[in-house]
Amino acid sequence: MPDISPINNLPSSSLPASIQRTQVDAPATTAGAPKHTEIQDRVEISDHARHLEKLRQAPDIRQSKIDAARSEIAQGTYETPDRLRAALLRLLNDIEPN
């Protein structure tokens, strides 16, 4: 295999494993004509990068909801008996599903 020229003058050994160069023989155009070699680059996107992109596309935080909840907590009106009961039922259901 012929030597592959490095990208950005870096030796190919310093390239990340997700970037690979492959050598592909191009089909001959005429019968008996010598084939030439074509080099193709390939980049693979990691699962981590995909996850970060999903997070980037998530809707922004609704600051008004956060401010309203903080205000209710500060005033002592957020923790009503009904809300506490509902939260406890959800917790018990998570721990011991039916």
mmCIF file as gemmi writes it, N, C-alpha and C atoms, coordinates in Angstrom:
data_model
loop_
_atom_site.group_PDB
_atom_site.id
_atom_site.type_symbol
_atom_site.label_atom_id
_atom_site.label_alt_id
_atom_site.label_comp_id
_atom_site.label_asym_id
_atom_site.label_entity_id
_atom_site.label_seq_id
_atom_site.pdbx_PDB_ins_code
_atom_site.Cartn_x
_atom_site.Cartn_y
_atom_site.Cartn_z
_atom_site.occupancy
_atom_site.B_iso_or_equiv
_atom_site.pdbx_formal_charge
_atom_site.auth_seq_id
_atom_site.auth_asym_id
_atom_site.pdbx_PDB_model_num
ATOM 1 N N . MET Axp A 1 ? 0.849 -1.182 0 1 0 ? 1 A 1
ATOM 2 C CA . MET Axp A 1 ? 0 0 0 1 0 ? 1 A 1
ATOM 3 C C . MET Axp A 1 ? 0.891 1.241 0 1 0 ? 1 A 1
ATOM 4 N N . PRO Axp A 2 ? 0.644 2.176 -0.873 1 0 ? 2 A 1
ATOM 5 C CA . PRO Axp A 2 ? 1.485 3.38 -0.904 1 0 ? 2 A 1
ATOM 6 C C . PRO Axp A 2 ? 1.284 4.216 0.344 1 0 ? 2 A 1
ATOM 7 N N . ASP Axp A 3 ? 2.293 5.009 0.639 1 0 ? 3 A 1
ATOM 8 C CA . ASP Axp A 3 ? 2.22 5.879 1.804 1 0 ? 3 A 1
ATOM 9 C C . ASP Axp A 3 ? 1.103 6.901 1.598 1 0 ? 3 A 1
ATOM 10 N N . ILE Axp A 4 ? 0.304 7.131 2.621 1 0 ? 4 A 1
ATOM 11 C CA . ILE Axp A 4 ? -0.804 8.085 2.551 1 0 ? 4 A 1
ATOM 12 C C . ILE Axp A 4 ? -0.322 9.386 3.166 1 0 ? 4 A 1
ATOM 13 N N . SER Axp A 5 ? -0.514 10.478 2.446 1 0 ? 5 A 1
ATOM 14 C CA . SER Axp A 5 ? -0.061 11.762 2.97 1 0 ? 5 A 1
ATOM 15 C C . SER Axp A 5 ? -0.924 12.151 4.163 1 0 ? 5 A 1
ATOM 16 N N . PRO Axp A 6 ? -0.308 12.708 5.201 1 0 ? 6 A 1
ATOM 17 C CA . PRO Axp A 6 ? -1.043 13.053 6.41 1 0 ? 6 A 1
ATOM 18 C C . PRO Axp A 6 ? -1.955 14.262 6.198 1 0 ? 6 A 1
ATOM 19 N N . ILE Axp A 7 ? -2.972 14.367 7.034 1 0 ? 7 A 1
ATOM 20 C CA . ILE Axp A 7 ? -3.884 15.504 7.029 1 0 ? 7 A 1
ATOM 21 C C . ILE Axp A 7 ? -3.27 16.59 7.901 1 0 ? 7 A 1
ATOM 22 N N . ASN Axp A 8 ? -3.24 17.813 7.434 1 0 ? 8 A 1
ATOM 23 C CA . ASN Axp A 8 ? -2.682 18.959 8.162 1 0 ? 8 A 1
ATOM 24 C C . ASN Axp A 8 ? -1.256 18.701 8.629 1 0 ? 8 A 1
ATOM 25 N N . ASN Axp A 9 ? -0.49 17.98 7.839 1 0 ? 9 A 1
ATOM 26 C CA . ASN Axp A 9 ? 0.901 17.672 8.132 1 0 ? 9 A 1
ATOM 27 C C . ASN Axp A 9 ? 1.1 16.928 9.446 1 0 ? 9 A 1
ATOM 28 N N . LEU Axp A 10 ? 0.067 16.233 9.933 1 0 ? 10 A 1
ATOM 29 C CA . LEU Axp A 10 ? 0.191 15.399 11.119 1 0 ? 10 A 1
ATOM 30 C C . LEU Axp A 10 ? 0.474 13.983 10.674 1 0 ? 10 A 1
ATOM 31 N N . PRO Axp A 11 ? 1.314 13.256 11.387 1 0 ? 11 A 1
ATOM 32 C CA . PRO Axp A 11 ? 1.507 11.851 11.024 1 0 ? 11 A 1
ATOM 33 C C . PRO Axp A 11 ? 0.2 11.094 11.214 1 0 ? 11 A 1
ATOM 34 N N . SER Axp A 12 ? -0.057 10.112 10.36 1 0 ? 12 A 1
ATOM 35 C CA . SER Axp A 12 ? -1.336 9.414 10.42 1 0 ? 12 A 1
ATOM 36 C C . SER Axp A 12 ? -1.541 8.707 11.746 1 0 ? 12 A 1
ATOM 37 N N . SER Axp A 13 ? -0.473 8.403 12.481 1 0 ? 13 A 1
ATOM 38 C CA . SER Axp A 13 ? -0.621 7.744 13.773 1 0 ? 13 A 1
ATOM 39 C C . SER Axp A 13 ? -1.216 8.668 14.82 1 0 ? 13 A 1
ATOM 40 N N . SER Axp A 14 ? -1.171 10.001 14.618 1 0 ? 14 A 1
ATOM 41 C CA . SER Axp A 14 ? -1.72 10.925 15.608 1 0 ? 14 A 1
ATOM 42 C C . SER Axp A 14 ? -3.177 11.278 15.332 1 0 ? 14 A 1
ATOM 43 N N . LEU Axp A 15 ? -3.762 10.71 14.285 1 0 ? 15 A 1
ATOM 44 C CA . LEU Axp A 15 ? -5.165 10.973 13.992 1 0 ? 15 A 1
ATOM 45 C C . LEU Axp A 15 ? -6.04 10.175 14.935 1 0 ? 15 A 1
ATOM 46 N N . PRO Axp A 16 ? -7.2 10.732 15.349 1 0 ? 16 A 1
ATOM 47 C CA . PRO Axp A 16 ? -8.11 9.971 16.209 1 0 ? 16 A 1
ATOM 48 C C . PRO Axp A 16 ? -8.578 8.704 15.501 1 0 ? 16 A 1
ATOM 49 N N . ALA Axp A 17 ? -8.934 7.71 16.304 1 0 ? 17 A 1
ATOM 50 C CA . ALA Axp A 17 ? -9.356 6.426 15.747 1 0 ? 17 A 1
ATOM 51 C C . ALA Axp A 17 ? -10.639 6.562 14.931 1 0 ? 17 A 1
ATOM 52 N N . SER Axp A 18 ? -11.449 7.614 15.189 1 0 ? 18 A 1
ATOM 53 C CA . SER Axp A 18 ? -12.704 7.766 14.47 1 0 ? 18 A 1
ATOM 54 C C . SER Axp A 18 ? -12.505 8.302 13.053 1 0 ? 18 A 1
ATOM 55 N N . ILE Axp A 19 ? -11.277 8.739 12.723 1 0 ? 19 A 1
ATOM 56 C CA . ILE Axp A 19 ? -10.983 9.211 11.372 1 0 ? 19 A 1
ATOM 57 C C . ILE Axp A 19 ? -10.091 8.171 10.713 1 0 ? 19 A 1
ATOM 58 N N . GLN Axp A 20 ? -10.54 7.627 9.615 1 0 ? 20 A 1
ATOM 59 C CA . GLN Axp A 20 ? -9.784 6.583 8.955 1 0 ? 20 A 1
ATOM 60 C C . GLN Axp A 20 ? -9.659 6.894 7.476 1 0 ? 20 A 1
ATOM 61 N N . ARG Axp A 21 ? -8.555 6.484 6.891 1 0 ? 21 A 1
ATOM 62 C CA . ARG Axp A 21 ? -8.375 6.59 5.444 1 0 ? 21 A 1
ATOM 63 C C . ARG Axp A 21 ? -8.445 5.189 4.887 1 0 ? 21 A 1
ATOM 64 N N . THR Axp A 22 ? -9.187 5.045 3.818 1 0 ? 22 A 1
ATOM 65 C CA . THR Axp A 22 ? -9.276 3.74 3.181 1 0 ? 22 A 1
ATOM 66 C C . THR Axp A 22 ? -8.874 3.881 1.725 1 0 ? 22 A 1
ATOM 67 N N . GLN Axp A 23 ? -8.343 2.827 1.174 1 0 ? 23 A 1
ATOM 68 C CA . GLN Axp A 23 ? -7.901 2.835 -0.219 1 0 ? 23 A 1
ATOM 69 C C . GLN Axp A 23 ? -8.87 1.969 -1.014 1 0 ? 23 A 1
ATOM 70 N N . VAL Axp A 24 ? -9.389 2.51 -2.101 1 0 ? 24 A 1
ATOM 71 C CA . VAL Axp A 24 ? -10.379 1.826 -2.912 1 0 ? 24 A 1
ATOM 72 C C . VAL Axp A 24 ? -9.876 1.787 -4.346 1 0 ? 24 A 1
ATOM 73 N N . ASP Axp A 25 ? -9.966 0.625 -4.978 1 0 ? 25 A 1
ATOM 74 C CA . ASP Axp A 25 ? -9.612 0.521 -6.39 1 0 ? 25 A 1
ATOM 75 C C . ASP Axp A 25 ? -10.785 0.992 -7.226 1 0 ? 25 A 1
ATOM 76 N N . ALA Axp A 26 ? -10.541 1.967 -8.067 1 0 ? 26 A 1
ATOM 77 C CA . ALA Axp A 26 ? -11.595 2.485 -8.938 1 0 ? 26 A 1
ATOM 78 C C . ALA Axp A 26 ? -11.78 1.522 -10.112 1 0 ? 26 A 1
ATOM 79 N N . PRO Axp A 27 ? -12.993 1.376 -10.614 1 0 ? 27 A 1
ATOM 80 C CA . PRO Axp A 27 ? -13.22 0.48 -11.752 1 0 ? 27 A 1
ATOM 81 C C . PRO Axp A 27 ? -12.515 1.014 -13.001 1 0 ? 27 A 1
ATOM 82 N N . ALA Axp A 28 ? -12.063 0.097 -13.825 1 0 ? 28 A 1
ATOM 83 C CA . ALA Axp A 28 ? -11.406 0.484 -15.078 1 0 ? 28 A 1
ATOM 84 C C . ALA Axp A 28 ? -12.451 1.018 -16.048 1 0 ? 28 A 1
ATOM 85 N N . THR Axp A 29 ? -12.072 2.037 -16.812 1 0 ? 29 A 1
ATOM 86 C CA . THR Axp A 29 ? -13.013 2.626 -17.766 1 0 ? 29 A 1
ATOM 87 C C . THR Axp A 29 ? -13.026 1.876 -19.084 1 0 ? 29 A 1
ATOM 88 N N . THR Axp A 30 ? -11.908 1.295 -19.449 1 0 ? 30 A 1
ATOM 89 C CA . THR Axp A 30 ? -11.853 0.516 -20.685 1 0 ? 30 A 1
ATOM 90 C C . THR Axp A 30 ? -11.209 -0.823 -20.394 1 0 ? 30 A 1
ATOM 91 N N . ALA Axp A 31 ? -11.501 -1.813 -21.208 1 0 ? 31 A 1
ATOM 92 C CA . ALA Axp A 31 ? -10.962 -3.154 -20.974 1 0 ? 31 A 1
ATOM 93 C C . ALA Axp A 31 ? -9.443 -3.125 -21.048 1 0 ? 31 A 1
ATOM 94 N N . GLY Axp A 32 ? -8.829 -3.683 -20.036 1 0 ? 32 A 1
ATOM 95 C CA . GLY Axp A 32 ? -7.375 -3.769 -20.025 1 0 ? 32 A 1
ATOM 96 C C . GLY Axp A 32 ? -6.668 -2.509 -19.558 1 0 ? 32 A 1
ATOM 97 N N . ALA Axp A 33 ? -7.389 -1.433 -19.353 1 0 ? 33 A 1
ATOM 98 C CA . ALA Axp A 33 ? -6.765 -0.195 -18.889 1 0 ? 33 A 1
ATOM 99 C C . ALA Axp A 33 ? -6.365 -0.368 -17.428 1 0 ? 33 A 1
ATOM 100 N N . PRO Axp A 34 ? -5.229 0.164 -17.048 1 0 ? 34 A 1
ATOM 101 C CA . PRO Axp A 34 ? -4.808 0.016 -15.646 1 0 ? 34 A 1
ATOM 102 C C . PRO Axp A 34 ? -5.763 0.767 -14.718 1 0 ? 34 A 1
ATOM 103 N N . LYS Axp A 35 ? -6.006 0.174 -13.558 1 0 ? 35 A 1
ATOM 104 C CA . LYS Axp A 35 ? -6.867 0.809 -12.558 1 0 ? 35 A 1
ATOM 105 C C . LYS Axp A 35 ? -6.036 1.829 -11.778 1 0 ? 35 A 1
ATOM 106 N N . HIS Axp A 36 ? -6.666 2.897 -11.382 1 0 ? 36 A 1
ATOM 107 C CA . HIS Axp A 36 ? -5.979 3.845 -10.513 1 0 ? 36 A 1
ATOM 108 C C . HIS Axp A 36 ? -6.583 3.714 -9.118 1 0 ? 36 A 1
ATOM 109 N N . THR Axp A 37 ? -5.859 4.122 -8.14 1 0 ? 37 A 1
ATOM 110 C CA . THR Axp A 37 ? -6.296 3.996 -6.759 1 0 ? 37 A 1
ATOM 111 C C . THR Axp A 37 ? -6.872 5.323 -6.295 1 0 ? 37 A 1
ATOM 112 N N . GLU Axp A 38 ? -8.01 5.241 -5.637 1 0 ? 38 A 1
ATOM 113 C CA . GLU Axp A 38 ? -8.679 6.432 -5.12 1 0 ? 38 A 1
ATOM 114 C C . GLU Axp A 38 ? -8.706 6.323 -3.599 1 0 ? 38 A 1
ATOM 115 N N . ILE Axp A 39 ? -8.351 7.38 -2.916 1 0 ? 39 A 1
ATOM 116 C CA . ILE Axp A 39 ? -8.341 7.39 -1.454 1 0 ? 39 A 1
ATOM 117 C C . ILE Axp A 39 ? -9.57 8.134 -0.971 1 0 ? 39 A 1
ATOM 118 N N . GLN Axp A 40 ? -10.27 7.527 -0.02 1 0 ? 40 A 1
ATOM 119 C CA . GLN Axp A 40 ? -11.478 8.135 0.534 1 0 ? 40 A 1
ATOM 120 C C . GLN Axp A 40 ? -11.29 8.346 2.032 1 0 ? 40 A 1
ATOM 121 N N . ASP Axp A 41 ? -11.739 9.471 2.552 1 0 ? 41 A 1
ATOM 122 C CA . ASP Axp A 41 ? -11.717 9.744 3.985 1 0 ? 41 A 1
ATOM 123 C C . ASP Axp A 41 ? -13.076 9.405 4.563 1 0 ? 41 A 1
ATOM 124 N N . ARG Axp A 42 ? -13.078 8.997 5.827 1 0 ? 42 A 1
ATOM 125 C CA . ARG Axp A 42 ? -14.343 8.669 6.488 1 0 ? 42 A 1
ATOM 126 C C . ARG Axp A 42 ? -14.286 9.208 7.91 1 0 ? 42 A 1
ATOM 127 N N . VAL Axp A 43 ? -15.365 9.847 8.355 1 0 ? 43 A 1
ATOM 128 C CA . VAL Axp A 43 ? -15.475 10.356 9.712 1 0 ? 43 A 1
ATOM 129 C C . VAL Axp A 43 ? -16.697 9.718 10.342 1 0 ? 43 A 1
ATOM 130 N N . GLU Axp A 44 ? -16.545 9.207 11.56 1 0 ? 44 A 1
ATOM 131 C CA . GLU Axp A 44 ? -17.654 8.615 12.288 1 0 ? 44 A 1
ATOM 132 C C . GLU Axp A 44 ? -17.997 9.525 13.463 1 0 ? 44 A 1
ATOM 133 N N . ILE Axp A 45 ? -19.285 9.781 13.647 1 0 ? 45 A 1
ATOM 134 C CA . ILE Axp A 45 ? -19.769 10.62 14.745 1 0 ? 45 A 1
ATOM 135 C C . ILE Axp A 45 ? -20.02 9.713 15.95 1 0 ? 45 A 1
ATOM 136 N N . SER Axp A 46 ? -19.469 10.066 17.1 1 0 ? 46 A 1
ATOM 137 C CA . SER Axp A 46 ? -19.602 9.226 18.29 1 0 ? 46 A 1
ATOM 138 C C . SER Axp A 46 ? -21.006 9.337 18.884 1 0 ? 46 A 1
ATOM 139 N N . ASP Axp A 47 ? -21.36 8.35 19.695 1 0 ? 47 A 1
ATOM 140 C CA . ASP Axp A 47 ? -22.644 8.385 20.394 1 0 ? 47 A 1
ATOM 141 C C . ASP Axp A 47 ? -22.703 9.589 21.324 1 0 ? 47 A 1
ATOM 142 N N . HIS Axp A 48 ? -21.58 9.937 21.917 1 0 ? 48 A 1
ATOM 143 C CA . HIS Axp A 48 ? -21.52 11.101 22.808 1 0 ? 48 A 1
ATOM 144 C C . HIS Axp A 48 ? -21.867 12.383 22.035 1 0 ? 48 A 1
ATOM 145 N N . ALA Axp A 49 ? -21.32 12.531 20.849 1 0 ? 49 A 1
ATOM 146 C CA . ALA Axp A 49 ? -21.61 13.72 20.033 1 0 ? 49 A 1
ATOM 147 C C . ALA Axp A 49 ? -23.084 13.755 19.632 1 0 ? 49 A 1
ATOM 148 N N . ARG Axp A 50 ? -23.644 12.595 19.318 1 0 ? 50 A 1
ATOM 149 C CA . ARG Axp A 50 ? -25.077 12.552 18.974 1 0 ? 50 A 1
ATOM 150 C C . ARG Axp A 50 ? -25.928 12.98 20.163 1 0 ? 50 A 1
ATOM 151 N N . HIS Axp A 51 ? -25.555 12.508 21.352 1 0 ? 51 A 1
ATOM 152 C CA . HIS Axp A 51 ? -26.292 12.871 22.557 1 0 ? 51 A 1
ATOM 153 C C . HIS Axp A 51 ? -26.2 14.379 22.816 1 0 ? 51 A 1
ATOM 154 N N . LEU Axp A 52 ? -25.012 14.933 22.663 1 0 ? 52 A 1
ATOM 155 C CA . LEU Axp A 52 ? -24.844 16.379 22.848 1 0 ? 52 A 1
ATOM 156 C C . LEU Axp A 52 ? -25.682 17.171 21.855 1 0 ? 52 A 1
ATOM 157 N N . GLU Axp A 53 ? -25.793 16.686 20.62 1 0 ? 53 A 1
ATOM 158 C CA . GLU Axp A 53 ? -26.61 17.375 19.618 1 0 ? 53 A 1
ATOM 159 C C . GLU Axp A 53 ? -28.088 17.345 20.014 1 0 ? 53 A 1
ATOM 160 N N . LYS Axp A 54 ? -28.56 16.218 20.546 1 0 ? 54 A 1
ATOM 161 C CA . LYS Axp A 54 ? -29.954 16.14 21.012 1 0 ? 54 A 1
ATOM 162 C C . LYS Axp A 54 ? -30.197 17.132 22.147 1 0 ? 54 A 1
ATOM 163 N N . LEU Axp A 55 ? -29.23 17.225 23.061 1 0 ? 55 A 1
ATOM 164 C CA . LEU Axp A 55 ? -29.365 18.183 24.158 1 0 ? 55 A 1
ATOM 165 C C . LEU Axp A 55 ? -29.383 19.614 23.644 1 0 ? 55 A 1
ATOM 166 N N . ARG Axp A 56 ? -28.563 19.88 22.63 1 0 ? 56 A 1
ATOM 167 C CA . ARG Axp A 56 ? -28.509 21.226 22.068 1 0 ? 56 A 1
ATOM 168 C C . ARG Axp A 56 ? -29.84 21.604 21.425 1 0 ? 56 A 1
ATOM 169 N N . GLN Axp A 57 ? -30.541 20.624 20.878 1 0 ? 57 A 1
ATOM 170 C CA . GLN Axp A 57 ? -31.8 20.884 20.197 1 0 ? 57 A 1
ATOM 171 C C . GLN Axp A 57 ? -32.996 20.888 21.146 1 0 ? 57 A 1
ATOM 172 N N . ALA Axp A 58 ? -32.774 20.54 22.417 1 0 ? 58 A 1
ATOM 173 C CA . ALA Axp A 58 ? -33.865 20.525 23.389 1 0 ? 58 A 1
ATOM 174 C C . ALA Axp A 58 ? -34.38 21.952 23.6 1 0 ? 58 A 1
ATOM 175 N N . PRO Axp A 59 ? -35.657 22.075 23.932 1 0 ? 59 A 1
ATOM 176 C CA . PRO Axp A 59 ? -36.205 23.425 24.138 1 0 ? 59 A 1
ATOM 177 C C . PRO Axp A 59 ? -35.54 24.116 25.324 1 0 ? 59 A 1
ATOM 178 N N . ASP Axp A 60 ? -35.515 25.423 25.27 1 0 ? 60 A 1
ATOM 179 C CA . ASP Axp A 60 ? -34.919 26.205 26.343 1 0 ? 60 A 1
ATOM 180 C C . ASP Axp A 60 ? -35.724 26.032 27.628 1 0 ? 60 A 1
ATOM 181 N N . ILE Axp A 61 ? -35.079 26.314 28.754 1 0 ? 61 A 1
ATOM 182 C CA . ILE Axp A 61 ? -35.745 26.247 30.055 1 0 ? 61 A 1
ATOM 183 C C . ILE Axp A 61 ? -36.797 27.344 30.11 1 0 ? 61 A 1
ATOM 184 N N . ARG Axp A 62 ? -37.96 26.976 30.62 1 0 ? 62 A 1
ATOM 185 C CA . ARG Axp A 62 ? -39.016 27.984 30.761 1 0 ? 62 A 1
ATOM 186 C C . ARG Axp A 62 ? -38.815 28.687 32.107 1 0 ? 62 A 1
ATOM 187 N N . GLN Axp A 63 ? -38.086 29.773 32.066 1 0 ? 63 A 1
ATOM 188 C CA . GLN Axp A 63 ? -37.704 30.498 33.273 1 0 ? 63 A 1
ATOM 189 C C . GLN Axp A 63 ? -38.916 30.959 34.069 1 0 ? 63 A 1
ATOM 190 N N . SER Axp A 64 ? -40.016 31.28 33.41 1 0 ? 64 A 1
ATOM 191 C CA . SER Axp A 64 ? -41.206 31.741 34.127 1 0 ? 64 A 1
ATOM 192 C C . SER Axp A 64 ? -41.751 30.649 35.044 1 0 ? 64 A 1
ATOM 193 N N . LYS Axp A 65 ? -41.691 29.371 34.601 1 0 ? 65 A 1
ATOM 194 C CA . LYS Axp A 65 ? -42.151 28.252 35.44 1 0 ? 65 A 1
ATOM 195 C C . LYS Axp A 65 ? -41.243 28.096 36.661 1 0 ? 65 A 1
ATOM 196 N N . ILE Axp A 66 ? -39.95 28.22 36.446 1 0 ? 66 A 1
ATOM 197 C CA . ILE Axp A 66 ? -38.998 28.095 37.55 1 0 ? 66 A 1
ATOM 198 C C . ILE Axp A 66 ? -39.205 29.213 38.559 1 0 ? 66 A 1
ATOM 199 N N . ASP Axp A 67 ? -39.37 30.432 38.06 1 0 ? 67 A 1
ATOM 200 C CA . ASP Axp A 67 ? -39.581 31.576 38.951 1 0 ? 67 A 1
ATOM 201 C C . ASP Axp A 67 ? -40.864 31.426 39.757 1 0 ? 67 A 1
ATOM 202 N N . ALA Axp A 68 ? -41.934 30.938 39.113 1 0 ? 68 A 1
ATOM 203 C CA . ALA Axp A 68 ? -43.211 30.751 39.816 1 0 ? 68 A 1
ATOM 204 C C . ALA Axp A 68 ? -43.078 29.691 40.911 1 0 ? 68 A 1
ATOM 205 N N . ALA Axp A 69 ? -42.404 28.594 40.612 1 0 ? 69 A 1
ATOM 206 C CA . ALA Axp A 69 ? -42.213 27.536 41.615 1 0 ? 69 A 1
ATOM 207 C C . ALA Axp A 69 ? -41.358 28.045 42.776 1 0 ? 69 A 1
ATOM 208 N N . ARG Axp A 70 ? -40.306 28.78 42.485 1 0 ? 70 A 1
ATOM 209 C CA . ARG Axp A 70 ? -39.457 29.329 43.55 1 0 ? 70 A 1
ATOM 210 C C . ARG Axp A 70 ? -40.241 30.291 44.435 1 0 ? 70 A 1
ATOM 211 N N . SER Axp A 71 ? -41.074 31.085 43.82 1 0 ? 71 A 1
ATOM 212 C CA . SER Axp A 71 ? -41.889 32.038 44.57 1 0 ? 71 A 1
ATOM 213 C C . SER Axp A 71 ? -42.859 31.308 45.498 1 0 ? 71 A 1
ATOM 214 N N . GLU Axp A 72 ? -43.524 30.263 44.981 1 0 ? 72 A 1
ATOM 215 C CA . GLU Axp A 72 ? -44.451 29.483 45.8 1 0 ? 72 A 1
ATOM 216 C C . GLU Axp A 72 ? -43.725 28.773 46.944 1 0 ? 72 A 1
ATOM 217 N N . ILE Axp A 73 ? -42.55 28.258 46.667 1 0 ? 73 A 1
ATOM 218 C CA . ILE Axp A 73 ? -41.774 27.589 47.719 1 0 ? 73 A 1
ATOM 219 C C . ILE Axp A 73 ? -41.392 28.595 48.799 1 0 ? 73 A 1
ATOM 220 N N . ALA Axp A 74 ? -40.953 29.784 48.394 1 0 ? 74 A 1
ATOM 221 C CA . ALA Axp A 74 ? -40.56 30.823 49.349 1 0 ? 74 A 1
ATOM 222 C C . ALA Axp A 74 ? -41.74 31.264 50.207 1 0 ? 74 A 1
ATOM 223 N N . GLN Axp A 75 ? -42.938 31.281 49.624 1 0 ? 75 A 1
ATOM 224 C CA . GLN Axp A 75 ? -44.137 31.705 50.356 1 0 ? 75 A 1
ATOM 225 C C . GLN Axp A 75 ? -44.746 30.569 51.172 1 0 ? 75 A 1
ATOM 226 N N . GLY Axp A 76 ? -44.247 29.327 50.932 1 0 ? 76 A 1
ATOM 227 C CA . GLY Axp A 76 ? -44.778 28.186 51.669 1 0 ? 76 A 1
ATOM 228 C C . GLY Axp A 76 ? -46.091 27.66 51.111 1 0 ? 76 A 1
ATOM 229 N N . THR Axp A 77 ? -46.457 28.066 49.893 1 0 ? 77 A 1
ATOM 230 C CA . THR Axp A 77 ? -47.726 27.624 49.311 1 0 ? 77 A 1
ATOM 231 C C . THR Axp A 77 ? -47.556 26.5 48.302 1 0 ? 77 A 1
ATOM 232 N N . TYR Axp A 78 ? -46.336 26.138 47.986 1 0 ? 78 A 1
ATOM 233 C CA . TYR Axp A 78 ? -46.116 25.106 46.967 1 0 ? 78 A 1
ATOM 234 C C . TYR Axp A 78 ? -46.377 23.705 47.509 1 0 ? 78 A 1
ATOM 235 N N . GLU Axp A 79 ? -46.005 23.446 48.748 1 0 ? 79 A 1
ATOM 236 C CA . GLU Axp A 79 ? -46.146 22.117 49.315 1 0 ? 79 A 1
ATOM 237 C C . GLU Axp A 79 ? -47.525 21.946 49.95 1 0 ? 79 A 1
ATOM 238 N N . THR Axp A 80 ? -48.531 21.797 49.134 1 0 ? 80 A 1
ATOM 239 C CA . THR Axp A 80 ? -49.883 21.548 49.636 1 0 ? 80 A 1
ATOM 240 C C . THR Axp A 80 ? -50.026 20.063 49.945 1 0 ? 80 A 1
ATOM 241 N N . PRO Axp A 81 ? -50.958 19.683 50.827 1 0 ? 81 A 1
ATOM 242 C CA . PRO Axp A 81 ? -51.153 18.262 51.143 1 0 ? 81 A 1
ATOM 243 C C . PRO Axp A 81 ? -51.451 17.411 49.897 1 0 ? 81 A 1
ATOM 244 N N . ASP Axp A 82 ? -52.221 17.959 48.957 1 0 ? 82 A 1
ATOM 245 C CA . ASP Axp A 82 ? -52.536 17.21 47.735 1 0 ? 82 A 1
ATOM 246 C C . ASP Axp A 82 ? -51.274 16.948 46.902 1 0 ? 82 A 1
ATOM 247 N N . ARG Axp A 83 ? -50.43 17.942 46.789 1 0 ? 83 A 1
ATOM 248 C CA . ARG Axp A 83 ? -49.195 17.776 46.023 1 0 ? 83 A 1
ATOM 249 C C . ARG Axp A 83 ? -48.254 16.783 46.701 1 0 ? 83 A 1
ATOM 250 N N . LEU Axp A 84 ? -48.154 16.863 48.029 1 0 ? 84 A 1
ATOM 251 C CA . LEU Axp A 84 ? -47.304 15.921 48.75 1 0 ? 84 A 1
ATOM 252 C C . LEU Axp A 84 ? -47.822 14.49 48.588 1 0 ? 84 A 1
ATOM 253 N N . ARG Axp A 85 ? -49.147 14.312 48.686 1 0 ? 85 A 1
ATOM 254 C CA . ARG Axp A 85 ? -49.75 12.978 48.529 1 0 ? 85 A 1
ATOM 255 C C . ARG Axp A 85 ? -49.466 12.439 47.123 1 0 ? 85 A 1
ATOM 256 N N . ALA Axp A 86 ? -49.639 13.271 46.104 1 0 ? 86 A 1
ATOM 257 C CA . ALA Axp A 86 ? -49.398 12.844 44.724 1 0 ? 86 A 1
ATOM 258 C C . ALA Axp A 86 ? -47.929 12.48 44.523 1 0 ? 86 A 1
ATOM 259 N N . ALA Axp A 87 ? -47.036 13.259 45.103 1 0 ? 87 A 1
ATOM 260 C CA . ALA Axp A 87 ? -45.604 12.971 44.972 1 0 ? 87 A 1
ATOM 261 C C . ALA Axp A 87 ? -45.253 11.658 45.666 1 0 ? 87 A 1
ATOM 262 N N . LEU Axp A 88 ? -45.83 11.423 46.858 1 0 ? 88 A 1
ATOM 263 C CA . LEU Axp A 88 ? -45.565 10.171 47.565 1 0 ? 88 A 1
ATOM 264 C C . LEU Axp A 88 ? -46.111 8.973 46.804 1 0 ? 88 A 1
ATOM 265 N N . LEU Axp A 89 ? -47.285 9.101 46.217 1 0 ? 89 A 1
ATOM 266 C CA . LEU Axp A 89 ? -47.853 8.001 45.426 1 0 ? 89 A 1
ATOM 267 C C . LEU Axp A 89 ? -46.981 7.687 44.211 1 0 ? 89 A 1
ATOM 268 N N . ARG Axp A 90 ? -46.475 8.725 43.535 1 0 ? 90 A 1
ATOM 269 C CA . ARG Axp A 90 ? -45.577 8.499 42.399 1 0 ? 90 A 1
ATOM 270 C C . ARG Axp A 90 ? -44.292 7.812 42.851 1 0 ? 90 A 1
ATOM 271 N N . LEU Axp A 91 ? -43.756 8.239 44.005 1 0 ? 91 A 1
ATOM 272 C CA . LEU Axp A 91 ? -42.538 7.63 44.53 1 0 ? 91 A 1
ATOM 273 C C . LEU Axp A 91 ? -42.76 6.159 44.856 1 0 ? 91 A 1
ATOM 274 N N . LEU Axp A 92 ? -43.867 5.848 45.532 1 0 ? 92 A 1
ATOM 275 C CA . LEU Axp A 92 ? -44.178 4.458 45.866 1 0 ? 92 A 1
ATOM 276 C C . LEU Axp A 92 ? -44.388 3.623 44.604 1 0 ? 92 A 1
ATOM 277 N N . ASN Axp A 93 ? -45.018 4.205 43.607 1 0 ? 93 A 1
ATOM 278 C CA . ASN Axp A 93 ? -45.237 3.479 42.344 1 0 ? 93 A 1
ATOM 279 C C . ASN Axp A 93 ? -43.9 3.211 41.631 1 0 ? 93 A 1
ATOM 280 N N . ASP Axp A 94 ? -42.964 4.147 41.73 1 0 ? 94 A 1
ATOM 281 C CA . ASP Axp A 94 ? -41.642 3.927 41.13 1 0 ? 94 A 1
ATOM 282 C C . ASP Axp A 94 ? -40.883 2.829 41.853 1 0 ? 94 A 1
ATOM 283 N N . ILE Axp A 95 ? -41.026 2.795 43.192 1 0 ? 95 A 1
ATOM 284 C CA . ILE Axp A 95 ? -40.311 1.802 43.979 1 0 ? 95 A 1
ATOM 285 C C . ILE Axp A 95 ? -40.928 0.414 43.815 1 0 ? 95 A 1
ATOM 286 N N . GLU Axp A 96 ? -42.238 0.319 43.912 1 0 ? 96 A 1
ATOM 287 C CA . GLU Axp A 96 ? -42.953 -0.953 43.814 1 0 ? 96 A 1
ATOM 288 C C . GLU Axp A 96 ? -44.079 -0.842 42.793 1 0 ? 96 A 1
ATOM 289 N N . PRO Axp A 97 ? -43.767 -0.991 41.505 1 0 ? 97 A 1
ATOM 290 C CA . PRO Axp A 97 ? -44.834 -0.903 40.491 1 0 ? 97 A 1
ATOM 291 C C . PRO Axp A 97 ? -45.851 -2.022 40.671 1 0 ? 97 A 1
ATOM 292 N N . ASN Axp A 98 ? -47.081 -1.744 40.291 1 0 ? 98 A 1
ATOM 293 C CA . ASN Axp A 98 ? -48.162 -2.747 40.437 1 0 ? 98 A 1
ATOM 294 C C . ASN Axp A 98 ? -47.933 -3.93 39.588 1 0 ? 98 A 1
